[in-house]
Amino acid sequence: MDKIYRSDPIWVLGLTGPTLVSVSHGMLFINGSTGGNGTTGMITSRDSIYIELVSSDTFDTTVSSTLSILGLT
């Protein structure tokens, strides 16, 4: 409980230019950055995204985040 978890890398391919990306909860990391980008950032094709979440402080509560790229989740 109250432990930090980082997702596996999410590889982004096929973008034609810089694109806004956001997460609904947690912290967004782009290309393995050591400092988080908050909940939004700009990415380009071949970038990797990581989402870092803090687990719930209770056993019966799930923590999740939604990733949005170009308005698609």
PDB file of N, CA, C and O in Angstrom:
ATOM      1  N   MET A   1       0.839  -1.179   0.000  1.00  0.00           N
ATOM      2  CA  MET A   1       0.000   0.000   0.000  1.00  0.00           C
ATOM      3  C   MET A   1       0.883   1.240   0.000  1.00  0.00           C
ATOM      4  O   MET A   1       1.976   1.250   0.566  1.00  0.00           O
ATOM      5  N   ASP A   2       0.380   2.284  -0.649  1.00  0.00           N
ATOM      6  CA  ASP A   2       1.124   3.536  -0.817  1.00  0.00           C
ATOM      7  C   ASP A   2       2.504   3.306  -1.428  1.00  0.00           C
ATOM      8  O   ASP A   2       3.484   3.939  -1.034  1.00  0.00           O
ATOM      9  N   LYS A   3       2.568   2.392  -2.397  1.00  0.00           N
ATOM     10  CA  LYS A   3       3.821   2.096  -3.088  1.00  0.00           C
ATOM     11  C   LYS A   3       3.762   2.679  -4.495  1.00  0.00           C
ATOM     12  O   LYS A   3       2.696   2.711  -5.110  1.00  0.00           O
ATOM     13  N   ILE A   4       4.900   3.140  -5.006  1.00  0.00           N
ATOM     14  CA  ILE A   4       4.957   3.718  -6.348  1.00  0.00           C
ATOM     15  C   ILE A   4       5.228   2.612  -7.364  1.00  0.00           C
ATOM     16  O   ILE A   4       6.129   1.793  -7.185  1.00  0.00           O
ATOM     17  N   TYR A   5       4.435   2.603  -8.428  1.00  0.00           N
ATOM     18  CA  TYR A   5       4.595   1.634  -9.514  1.00  0.00           C
ATOM     19  C   TYR A   5       4.756   2.387 -10.825  1.00  0.00           C
ATOM     20  O   TYR A   5       4.046   3.361 -11.076  1.00  0.00           O
ATOM     21  N   ARG A   6       5.690   1.936 -11.663  1.00  0.00           N
ATOM     22  CA  ARG A   6       5.892   2.519 -12.987  1.00  0.00           C
ATOM     23  C   ARG A   6       5.528   1.477 -14.027  1.00  0.00           C
ATOM     24  O   ARG A   6       5.900   0.309 -13.908  1.00  0.00           O
ATOM     25  N   SER A   7       4.799   1.904 -15.048  1.00  0.00           N
ATOM     26  CA  SER A   7       4.368   0.991 -16.109  1.00  0.00           C
ATOM     27  C   SER A   7       5.555   0.519 -16.944  1.00  0.00           C
ATOM     28  O   SER A   7       6.643   1.091 -16.882  1.00  0.00           O
ATOM     29  N   ASP A   8       5.327  -0.523 -17.717  1.00  0.00           N
ATOM     30  CA  ASP A   8       6.268  -0.902 -18.757  1.00  0.00           C
ATOM     31  C   ASP A   8       6.253   0.218 -19.798  1.00  0.00           C
ATOM     32  O   ASP A   8       5.305   1.003 -19.838  1.00  0.00           O
ATOM     33  N   PRO A   9       7.282   0.304 -20.636  1.00  0.00           N
ATOM     34  CA  PRO A   9       7.279   1.372 -21.637  1.00  0.00           C
ATOM     35  C   PRO A   9       6.139   1.207 -22.634  1.00  0.00           C
ATOM     36  O   PRO A   9       5.806   0.097 -23.049  1.00  0.00           O
ATOM     37  N   ILE A  10       5.558   2.324 -23.000  1.00  0.00           N
ATOM     38  CA  ILE A  10       4.526   2.375 -24.035  1.00  0.00           C
ATOM     39  C   ILE A  10       5.172   3.099 -25.208  1.00  0.00           C
ATOM     40  O   ILE A  10       5.431   4.300 -25.130  1.00  0.00           O
ATOM     41  N   TRP A  11       5.434   2.381 -26.290  1.00  0.00           N
ATOM     42  CA  TRP A  11       6.119   2.958 -27.444  1.00  0.00           C
ATOM     43  C   TRP A  11       5.115   3.614 -28.365  1.00  0.00           C
ATOM     44  O   TRP A  11       4.076   3.031 -28.678  1.00  0.00           O
ATOM     45  N   VAL A  12       5.420   4.822 -28.800  1.00  0.00           N
ATOM     46  CA  VAL A  12       4.533   5.574 -29.681  1.00  0.00           C
ATOM     47  C   VAL A  12       5.167   5.630 -31.067  1.00  0.00           C
ATOM     48  O   VAL A  12       6.300   6.084 -31.227  1.00  0.00           O
ATOM     49  N   LEU A  13       4.429   5.168 -32.053  1.00  0.00           N
ATOM     50  CA  LEU A  13       4.913   5.148 -33.437  1.00  0.00           C
ATOM     51  C   LEU A  13       3.862   5.761 -34.350  1.00  0.00           C
ATOM     52  O   LEU A  13       2.677   5.771 -34.018  1.00  0.00           O
ATOM     53  N   GLY A  14       4.286   6.265 -35.482  1.00  0.00           N
ATOM     54  CA  GLY A  14       3.360   6.716 -36.519  1.00  0.00           C
ATOM     55  C   GLY A  14       2.875   8.147 -36.393  1.00  0.00           C
ATOM     56  O   GLY A  14       1.999   8.550 -37.158  1.00  0.00           O
ATOM     57  N   LEU A  15       3.402   8.931 -35.468  1.00  0.00           N
ATOM     58  CA  LEU A  15       2.994  10.332 -35.386  1.00  0.00           C
ATOM     59  C   LEU A  15       3.733  11.130 -36.449  1.00  0.00           C
ATOM     60  O   LEU A  15       4.880  10.823 -36.774  1.00  0.00           O
ATOM     61  N   THR A  16       3.086  12.147 -36.988  1.00  0.00           N
ATOM     62  CA  THR A  16       3.710  12.955 -38.038  1.00  0.00           C
ATOM     63  C   THR A  16       4.388  14.207 -37.491  1.00  0.00           C
ATOM     64  O   THR A  16       5.102  14.887 -38.227  1.00  0.00           O
ATOM     65  N   GLY A  17       4.183  14.519 -36.234  1.00  0.00           N
ATOM     66  CA  GLY A  17       4.800  15.693 -35.629  1.00  0.00           C
ATOM     67  C   GLY A  17       4.601  15.680 -34.134  1.00  0.00           C
ATOM     68  O   GLY A  17       4.026  14.733 -33.596  1.00  0.00           O
ATOM     69  N   PRO A  18       5.064  16.713 -33.446  1.00  0.00           N
ATOM     70  CA  PRO A  18       4.874  16.798 -31.996  1.00  0.00           C
ATOM     71  C   PRO A  18       3.394  16.713 -31.636  1.00  0.00           C
ATOM     72  O   PRO A  18       2.550  17.353 -32.264  1.00  0.00           O
ATOM     73  N   THR A  19       3.099  15.919 -30.625  1.00  0.00           N
ATOM     74  CA  THR A  19       1.717  15.630 -30.250  1.00  0.00           C
ATOM     75  C   THR A  19       1.555  15.709 -28.736  1.00  0.00           C
ATOM     76  O   THR A  19       2.412  15.251 -27.981  1.00  0.00           O
ATOM     77  N   LEU A  20       0.443  16.296 -28.308  1.00  0.00           N
ATOM     78  CA  LEU A  20       0.139  16.400 -26.886  1.00  0.00           C
ATOM     79  C   LEU A  20      -0.353  15.063 -26.350  1.00  0.00           C
ATOM     80  O   LEU A  20      -1.191  14.405 -26.969  1.00  0.00           O
ATOM     81  N   VAL A  21       0.166  14.672 -25.212  1.00  0.00           N
ATOM     82  CA  VAL A  21      -0.239  13.440 -24.543  1.00  0.00           C
ATOM     83  C   VAL A  21      -0.562  13.793 -23.099  1.00  0.00           C
ATOM     84  O   VAL A  21       0.047  14.695 -22.524  1.00  0.00           O
ATOM     85  N   SER A  22      -1.527  13.076 -22.510  1.00  0.00           N
ATOM     86  CA  SER A  22      -1.872  13.343 -21.112  1.00  0.00           C
ATOM     87  C   SER A  22      -2.315  12.063 -20.418  1.00  0.00           C
ATOM     88  O   SER A  22      -2.735  11.099 -21.058  1.00  0.00           O
ATOM     89  N   VAL A  23      -2.210  12.076 -19.090  1.00  0.00           N
ATOM     90  CA  VAL A  23      -2.714  10.984 -18.266  1.00  0.00           C
ATOM     91  C   VAL A  23      -3.704  11.571 -17.270  1.00  0.00           C
ATOM     92  O   VAL A  23      -3.558  12.712 -16.832  1.00  0.00           O
ATOM     93  N   SER A  24      -4.714  10.779 -16.918  1.00  0.00           N
ATOM     94  CA  SER A  24      -5.755  11.275 -16.017  1.00  0.00           C
ATOM     95  C   SER A  24      -5.319  11.268 -14.557  1.00  0.00           C
ATOM     96  O   SER A  24      -5.788  12.093 -13.772  1.00  0.00           O
ATOM     97  N   HIS A  25      -4.446  10.371 -14.185  1.00  0.00           N
ATOM     98  CA  HIS A  25      -3.940  10.269 -12.809  1.00  0.00           C
ATOM     99  C   HIS A  25      -2.480   9.836 -12.845  1.00  0.00           C
ATOM    100  O   HIS A  25      -2.036   9.189 -13.794  1.00  0.00           O
ATOM    101  N   GLY A  26      -1.766  10.187 -11.836  1.00  0.00           N
ATOM    102  CA  GLY A  26      -0.379   9.758 -11.746  1.00  0.00           C
ATOM    103  C   GLY A  26       0.557  10.753 -12.399  1.00  0.00           C
ATOM    104  O   GLY A  26       0.211  11.916 -12.605  1.00  0.00           O
ATOM    105  N   MET A  27       1.748  10.279 -12.721  1.00  0.00           N
ATOM    106  CA  MET A  27       2.800  11.114 -13.288  1.00  0.00           C
ATOM    107  C   MET A  27       3.228  10.536 -14.625  1.00  0.00           C
ATOM    108  O   MET A  27       3.396   9.323 -14.757  1.00  0.00           O
ATOM    109  N   LEU A  28       3.403  11.397 -15.612  1.00  0.00           N
ATOM    110  CA  LEU A  28       3.814  11.010 -16.955  1.00  0.00           C
ATOM    111  C   LEU A  28       5.325  11.167 -17.082  1.00  0.00           C
ATOM    112  O   LEU A  28       5.883  12.191 -16.689  1.00  0.00           O
ATOM    113  N   PHE A  29       5.976  10.159 -17.628  1.00  0.00           N
ATOM    114  CA  PHE A  29       7.408  10.220 -17.924  1.00  0.00           C
ATOM    115  C   PHE A  29       7.589   9.944 -19.403  1.00  0.00           C
ATOM    116  O   PHE A  29       6.994   9.013 -19.945  1.00  0.00           O
ATOM    117  N   ILE A  30       8.410  10.753 -20.055  1.00  0.00           N
ATOM    118  CA  ILE A  30       8.651  10.602 -21.490  1.00  0.00           C
ATOM    119  C   ILE A  30      10.119  10.247 -21.699  1.00  0.00           C
ATOM    120  O   ILE A  30      11.007  10.940 -21.202  1.00  0.00           O
ATOM    121  N   ASN A  31      10.369   9.175 -22.432  1.00  0.00           N
ATOM    122  CA  ASN A  31      11.729   8.698 -22.739  1.00  0.00           C
ATOM    123  C   ASN A  31      12.564   8.447 -21.489  1.00  0.00           C
ATOM    124  O   ASN A  31      13.758   8.747 -21.469  1.00  0.00           O
ATOM    125  N   GLY A  32      11.949   7.902 -20.455  1.00  0.00           N
ATOM    126  CA  GLY A  32      12.695   7.521 -19.261  1.00  0.00           C
ATOM    127  C   GLY A  32      13.230   8.686 -18.458  1.00  0.00           C
ATOM    128  O   GLY A  32      14.180   8.520 -17.693  1.00  0.00           O
ATOM    129  N   SER A  33      12.643   9.866 -18.614  1.00  0.00           N
ATOM    130  CA  SER A  33      13.115  11.029 -17.867  1.00  0.00           C
ATOM    131  C   SER A  33      13.091  10.733 -16.370  1.00  0.00           C
ATOM    132  O   SER A  33      12.241   9.986 -15.885  1.00  0.00           O
ATOM    133  N   THR A  34      14.031  11.325 -15.652  1.00  0.00           N
ATOM    134  CA  THR A  34      14.096  11.092 -14.214  1.00  0.00           C
ATOM    135  C   THR A  34      13.154  12.009 -13.457  1.00  0.00           C
ATOM    136  O   THR A  34      12.730  11.684 -12.348  1.00  0.00           O
ATOM    137  N   GLY A  35      12.823  13.143 -14.039  1.00  0.00           N
ATOM    138  CA  GLY A  35      11.832  14.043 -13.444  1.00  0.00           C
ATOM    139  C   GLY A  35      10.537  13.901 -14.204  1.00  0.00           C
ATOM    140  O   GLY A  35      10.542  13.901 -15.435  1.00  0.00           O
ATOM    141  N   GLY A  36       9.444  13.782 -13.511  1.00  0.00           N
ATOM    142  CA  GLY A  36       8.163  13.602 -14.181  1.00  0.00           C
ATOM    143  C   GLY A  36       7.748  14.836 -14.955  1.00  0.00           C
ATOM    144  O   GLY A  36       8.176  15.948 -14.648  1.00  0.00           O
ATOM    145  N   ASN A  37       6.911  14.632 -15.963  1.00  0.00           N
ATOM    146  CA  ASN A  37       6.397  15.719 -16.782  1.00  0.00           C
ATOM    147  C   ASN A  37       5.033  16.194 -16.278  1.00  0.00           C
ATOM    148  O   ASN A  37       4.324  16.888 -17.007  1.00  0.00           O
ATOM    149  N   GLY A  38       4.655  15.844 -15.072  1.00  0.00           N
ATOM    150  CA  GLY A  38       3.306  16.163 -14.607  1.00  0.00           C
ATOM    151  C   GLY A  38       2.318  15.215 -15.263  1.00  0.00           C
ATOM    152  O   GLY A  38       2.569  14.013 -15.355  1.00  0.00           O
ATOM    153  N   THR A  39       1.201  15.752 -15.717  1.00  0.00           N
ATOM    154  CA  THR A  39       0.192  14.897 -16.351  1.00  0.00           C
ATOM    155  C   THR A  39       0.092  15.127 -17.851  1.00  0.00           C
ATOM    156  O   THR A  39      -0.693  14.452 -18.517  1.00  0.00           O
ATOM    157  N   THR A  40       0.869  16.067 -18.408  1.00  0.00           N
ATOM    158  CA  THR A  40       0.848  16.303 -19.847  1.00  0.00           C
ATOM    159  C   THR A  40       2.265  16.480 -20.381  1.00  0.00           C
ATOM    160  O   THR A  40       3.188  16.791 -19.629  1.00  0.00           O
ATOM    161  N   GLY A  41       2.425  16.280 -21.678  1.00  0.00           N
ATOM    162  CA  GLY A  41       3.716  16.480 -22.310  1.00  0.00           C
ATOM    163  C   GLY A  41       3.588  16.372 -23.814  1.00  0.00           C
ATOM    164  O   GLY A  41       2.552  15.966 -24.341  1.00  0.00           O
ATOM    165  N   MET A  42       4.651  16.741 -24.492  1.00  0.00           N
ATOM    166  CA  MET A  42       4.699  16.647 -25.950  1.00  0.00           C
ATOM    167  C   MET A  42       5.583  15.465 -26.331  1.00  0.00           C
ATOM    168  O   MET A  42       6.670  15.283 -25.784  1.00  0.00           O
ATOM    169  N   ILE A  43       5.099  14.669 -27.273  1.00  0.00           N
ATOM    170  CA  ILE A  43       5.852  13.513 -27.740  1.00  0.00           C
ATOM    171  C   ILE A  43       5.955  13.551 -29.256  1.00  0.00           C
ATOM    172  O   ILE A  43       5.217  14.273 -29.926  1.00  0.00           O
ATOM    173  N   THR A  44       6.879  12.766 -29.782  1.00  0.00           N
ATOM    174  CA  THR A  44       6.991  12.557 -31.221  1.00  0.00           C
ATOM    175  C   THR A  44       7.063  11.054 -31.460  1.00  0.00           C
ATOM    176  O   THR A  44       7.164  10.271 -30.515  1.00  0.00           O
ATOM    177  N   SER A  45       7.012  10.663 -32.712  1.00  0.00           N
ATOM    178  CA  SER A  45       7.088   9.250 -33.050  1.00  0.00           C
ATOM    179  C   SER A  45       8.393   8.652 -32.523  1.00  0.00           C
ATOM    180  O   SER A  45       9.436   9.305 -32.559  1.00  0.00           O
ATOM    181  N   ARG A  46       8.336   7.444 -32.046  1.00  0.00           N
ATOM    182  CA  ARG A  46       9.439   6.666 -31.467  1.00  0.00           C
ATOM    183  C   ARG A  46       9.756   7.038 -30.019  1.00  0.00           C
ATOM    184  O   ARG A  46      10.728   6.531 -29.459  1.00  0.00           O
ATOM    185  N   ASP A  47       8.968   7.901 -29.408  1.00  0.00           N
ATOM    186  CA  ASP A  47       9.146   8.182 -27.985  1.00  0.00           C
ATOM    187  C   ASP A  47       8.556   7.043 -27.166  1.00  0.00           C
ATOM    188  O   ASP A  47       7.690   6.305 -27.636  1.00  0.00           O
ATOM    189  N   SER A  48       9.035   6.915 -25.947  1.00  0.00           N
ATOM    190  CA  SER A  48       8.443   5.951 -25.021  1.00  0.00           C
ATOM    191  C   SER A  48       7.813   6.722 -23.864  1.00  0.00           C
ATOM    192  O   SER A  48       8.347   7.729 -23.398  1.00  0.00           O
ATOM    193  N   ILE A  49       6.674   6.223 -23.419  1.00  0.00           N
ATOM    194  CA  ILE A  49       5.924   6.853 -22.335  1.00  0.00           C
ATOM    195  C   ILE A  49       5.849   5.866 -21.182  1.00  0.00           C
ATOM    196  O   ILE A  49       5.692   4.662 -21.389  1.00  0.00           O
ATOM    197  N   TYR A  50       5.960   6.381 -19.976  1.00  0.00           N
ATOM    198  CA  TYR A  50       5.760   5.593 -18.761  1.00  0.00           C
ATOM    199  C   TYR A  50       4.748   6.331 -17.909  1.00  0.00           C
ATOM    200  O   TYR A  50       4.732   7.561 -17.884  1.00  0.00           O
ATOM    201  N   ILE A  51       3.904   5.592 -17.212  1.00  0.00           N
ATOM    202  CA  ILE A  51       2.966   6.177 -16.257  1.00  0.00           C
ATOM    203  C   ILE A  51       3.335   5.657 -14.881  1.00  0.00           C
ATOM    204  O   ILE A  51       3.499   4.453 -14.686  1.00  0.00           O
ATOM    205  N   GLU A  52       3.463   6.558 -13.938  1.00  0.00           N
ATOM    206  CA  GLU A  52       3.804   6.183 -12.563  1.00  0.00           C
ATOM    207  C   GLU A  52       2.608   6.494 -11.666  1.00  0.00           C
ATOM    208  O   GLU A  52       2.106   7.618 -11.645  1.00  0.00           O
ATOM    209  N   LEU A  53       2.164   5.480 -10.929  1.00  0.00           N
ATOM    210  CA  LEU A  53       1.027   5.622 -10.029  1.00  0.00           C
ATOM    211  C   LEU A  53       1.423   5.215  -8.622  1.00  0.00           C
ATOM    212  O   LEU A  53       2.313   4.386  -8.428  1.00  0.00           O
ATOM    213  N   VAL A  54       0.754   5.805  -7.647  1.00  0.00           N
ATOM    214  CA  VAL A  54       0.911   5.406  -6.254  1.00  0.00           C
ATOM    215  C   VAL A  54      -0.278   4.515  -5.917  1.00  0.00           C
ATOM    216  O   VAL A  54      -1.427   4.884  -6.163  1.00  0.00           O
ATOM    217  N   SER A  55      -0.002   3.346  -5.356  1.00  0.00           N
ATOM    218  CA  SER A  55      -1.080   2.414  -5.028  1.00  0.00           C
ATOM    219  C   SER A  55      -1.987   3.005  -3.959  1.00  0.00           C
ATOM    220  O   SER A  55      -1.611   3.927  -3.235  1.00  0.00           O
ATOM    221  N   SER A  56      -3.161   2.464  -3.881  1.00  0.00           N
ATOM    222  CA  SER A  56      -4.143   2.896  -2.902  1.00  0.00           C
ATOM    223  C   SER A  56      -3.659   2.605  -1.481  1.00  0.00           C
ATOM    224  O   SER A  56      -2.818   1.733  -1.263  1.00  0.00           O
ATOM    225  N   ASP A  57      -4.200   3.344  -0.532  1.00  0.00           N
ATOM    226  CA  ASP A  57      -3.847   3.083   0.866  1.00  0.00           C
ATOM    227  C   ASP A  57      -4.819   2.097   1.516  1.00  0.00           C
ATOM    228  O   ASP A  57      -4.728   1.837   2.716  1.00  0.00           O
ATOM    229  N   THR A  58      -5.749   1.547   0.728  1.00  0.00           N
ATOM    230  CA  THR A  58      -6.660   0.513   1.222  1.00  0.00           C
ATOM    231  C   THR A  58      -6.653  -0.667   0.254  1.00  0.00           C
ATOM    232  O   THR A  58      -6.407  -0.502  -0.941  1.00  0.00           O
ATOM    233  N   PHE A  59      -6.924  -1.851   0.782  1.00  0.00           N
ATOM    234  CA  PHE A  59      -6.858  -3.062  -0.037  1.00  0.00           C
ATOM    235  C   PHE A  59      -7.965  -3.158  -1.077  1.00  0.00           C
ATOM    236  O   PHE A  59      -7.771  -3.793  -2.113  1.00  0.00           O
ATOM    237  N   ASP A  60      -9.108  -2.554  -0.834  1.00  0.00           N
ATOM    238  CA  ASP A  60     -10.251  -2.744  -1.725  1.00  0.00           C
ATOM    239  C   ASP A  60     -10.466  -1.596  -2.709  1.00  0.00           C
ATOM    240  O   ASP A  60     -11.561  -1.451  -3.252  1.00  0.00           O
ATOM    241  N   THR A  61      -9.443  -0.781  -2.948  1.00  0.00           N
ATOM    242  CA  THR A  61      -9.552   0.347  -3.875  1.00  0.00           C
ATOM    243  C   THR A  61      -8.532   0.193  -4.996  1.00  0.00           C
ATOM    244  O   THR A  61      -7.353  -0.059  -4.747  1.00  0.00           O
ATOM    245  N   THR A  62      -8.994   0.345  -6.224  1.00  0.00           N
ATOM    246  CA  THR A  62      -8.136   0.234  -7.393  1.00  0.00           C
ATOM    247  C   THR A  62      -7.692   1.618  -7.845  1.00  0.00           C
ATOM    248  O   THR A  62      -8.482   2.561  -7.824  1.00  0.00           O
ATOM    249  N   VAL A  63      -6.454   1.744  -8.247  1.00  0.00           N
ATOM    250  CA  VAL A  63      -5.917   2.979  -8.794  1.00  0.00           C
ATOM    251  C   VAL A  63      -5.625   2.743 -10.269  1.00  0.00           C
ATOM    252  O   VAL A  63      -4.987   1.752 -10.624  1.00  0.00           O
ATOM    253  N   SER A  64      -6.086   3.643 -11.132  1.00  0.00           N
ATOM    254  CA  SER A  64      -5.842   3.489 -12.559  1.00  0.00           C
ATOM    255  C   SER A  64      -5.657   4.858 -13.200  1.00  0.00           C
ATOM    256  O   SER A  64      -5.929   5.888 -12.583  1.00  0.00           O
ATOM    257  N   SER A  65      -5.194   4.857 -14.438  1.00  0.00           N
ATOM    258  CA  SER A  65      -4.983   6.086 -15.187  1.00  0.00           C
ATOM    259  C   SER A  65      -5.361   5.843 -16.633  1.00  0.00           C
ATOM    260  O   SER A  65      -5.224   4.730 -17.141  1.00  0.00           O
ATOM    261  N   THR A  66      -5.839   6.886 -17.297  1.00  0.00           N
ATOM    262  CA  THR A  66      -6.166   6.821 -18.711  1.00  0.00           C
ATOM    263  C   THR A  66      -5.164   7.660 -19.484  1.00  0.00           C
ATOM    264  O   THR A  66      -4.921   8.816 -19.138  1.00  0.00           O
ATOM    265  N   LEU A  67      -4.582   7.086 -20.531  1.00  0.00           N
ATOM    266  CA  LEU A  67      -3.627   7.765 -21.394  1.00  0.00           C
ATOM    267  C   LEU A  67      -4.364   8.287 -22.617  1.00  0.00           C
ATOM    268  O   LEU A  67      -5.087   7.535 -23.270  1.00  0.00           O
ATOM    269  N   SER A  68      -4.189   9.573 -22.938  1.00  0.00           N
ATOM    270  CA  SER A  68      -4.812  10.174 -24.111  1.00  0.00           C
ATOM    271  C   SER A  68      -3.750  10.704 -25.051  1.00  0.00           C
ATOM    272  O   SER A  68      -2.866  11.462 -24.652  1.00  0.00           O
ATOM    273  N   ILE A  69      -3.850  10.293 -26.313  1.00  0.00           N
ATOM    274  CA  ILE A  69      -2.963  10.776 -27.377  1.00  0.00           C
ATOM    275  C   ILE A  69      -3.856  11.214 -28.530  1.00  0.00           C
ATOM    276  O   ILE A  69      -4.666  10.428 -29.021  1.00  0.00           O
ATOM    277  N   LEU A  70      -3.716  12.451 -28.960  1.00  0.00           N
ATOM    278  CA  LEU A  70      -4.551  13.005 -30.039  1.00  0.00           C
ATOM    279  C   LEU A  70      -6.038  12.847 -29.733  1.00  0.00           C
ATOM    280  O   LEU A  70      -6.836  12.612 -30.640  1.00  0.00           O
ATOM    281  N   GLY A  71      -6.409  12.972 -28.478  1.00  0.00           N
ATOM    282  CA  GLY A  71      -7.810  12.855 -28.086  1.00  0.00           C
ATOM    283  C   GLY A  71      -8.319  11.428 -28.010  1.00  0.00           C
ATOM    284  O   GLY A  71      -9.487  11.210 -27.687  1.00  0.00           O
ATOM    285  N   LEU A  72      -7.469  10.448 -28.299  1.00  0.00           N
ATOM    286  CA  LEU A  72      -7.860   9.036 -28.212  1.00  0.00           C
ATOM    287  C   LEU A  72      -7.339   8.472 -26.885  1.00  0.00           C
ATOM    288  O   LEU A  72      -6.220   8.772 -26.469  1.00  0.00           O
ATOM    289  N   THR A  73      -8.164   7.655 -26.232  1.00  0.00           N
ATOM    290  CA  THR A  73      -7.734   7.076 -24.951  1.00  0.00           C
ATOM    291  C   THR A  73      -7.471   5.606 -25.079  1.00  0.00           C
ATOM    292  O   THR A  73      -7.102   4.957 -24.101  1.00  0.00           O
TER     293      THR A  73
END
